């Protein structure tokens, strides 16, 4: 999946895709990685062979999940939502706000098989989000 027109220059989209693919390669069981805008548009994604995951649909759901997390955080007196974790029978899915990136605000998603520890998936997602932030801030 590729950039939503006007969000990020193509060279930055490619850099983000490379970072997603590196995170997948470094984390056992990872089947999907996504970078999306908070308004639900896929910027870049990578999917493991044999998996059919619609990045645009997941991006829209990531946006909705993040908005729900922000609303819940506000209701309980917490600051902004930094992430949403969704463990399922088959996959563990983590959505994190990419820190310190405001134009456009971005959400990182990482999905791994349930055999991979949730801690490993969360660590990989945080590392990937920071790498994307570092890459974007270094070139803008």
N, C-alpha and C positions, 0 to 999 in steps of 0.2 A: 504494500500500500504506500502511497506517496503523499506528498504535501498537499494540503489544502491551499489553493492558489492565494498568494499574497501573505501567507502566514510566516514562512521562513524561506530564505533563498535556497535554491536547489543544492548548493554545496553544503549548507548546514543540514539540510534534510538527509543528504548522503552520509554526513558525519554522524548524525543521530542514528541512522540505520546501522552503520558500522558498529556503533556502541551497543545497540540492542543485540546485534548478532554476536558480539564478543561476550556479552553477559550470558547469552544462551549457551555459548560454547563452554563457558567456565562453570556453569551450574548444571549438575546432573539432573536429568528429568525435565528440564525446561522445554516447553513445547510452543510457547508463544510469548512475544514481547511486543509492546505497543507504546508509542508516544502519541498523545492526543492533546488537543486543546481543551480547555475547560468548557467550551461550548459544544463539545462532542464530535469534533472532526479529527480523523486520523491524520497524523503528520507523517509517521513512519511506522513500519511494523516488520516483523519477521516471524515466520511460522515453520516449525520443524516438519520434515517430510512425513507424510501420512496423516497429518492433521488438517482439517478443513475448518478454519476459524475465520469468520467474516470481520475483518478489522474495523470497518466502518460501523457495524452494529455494536461491536464491543466498545468502540470509542464513545458512542452515544450513551451506552449503559455506564461506562466509567464516569462520564460527566454527571449523569443522574445520581450515581452512587456517591460521588464526591460532594455533590450539592446536598444530598441527604445527610452525609457526615458533617458538613458545615452547619447545617440547621440543628442537628442533634447537639453538636459541640456548643453552639450558642445557647441552646435550651438548658444545658447543664452547667453553664457558666465557664466553659473552657474556651480557649482561643480557637483559631481556625483548625479545621480538620486537616491533618497531615497525611492520612492514609486510610484505606479501607481494606480489610482482609476478609476473603470469602473462601472458607474451606468447604470443599464438596467431597462426595464419595470418590471421585475420579481425579480431581485437580485441586490444587491450592492456588488461589488467585490473589495477588496483591496489587493494589492501586495506590500510588504515592504521588503527592504533589512534588514536582521538581522544585527544589528550594531556590529562592532568590532569582527566579526567572519570571518577570512580570509581563513581558511583551512578546508573544502572548503567554499567559499563564499555561503551564503544561502539566499533564498527568502522565505518569509512567505506569504501565501495567506489565506484570510478569506472571505467567502461569506455568506451573510445574506439576508433574504427576504427584499423586497423594503419597507415593513412596518416599519422595524427597521431604526432608524435614521442613516444617514451616519456618523455622529459624533460618535455615539456609536460603530459602526463597526470599524471606524478608531482607536478609543481609545482602543478597545479590541485587534485589530491587533498590535498596538504599545506595549501594555502591554504583549501580548504573545511573540512578537519578543524579548523584553527585558528579559522575563523569560527564553526563549530558550538560549539567549546569556549567561545569568547568569548561567544556568545549564551546558552549554558546557564549559564555562571558569572555572567553579569550579571543573570540573572533568578532565580537560586536563592539 
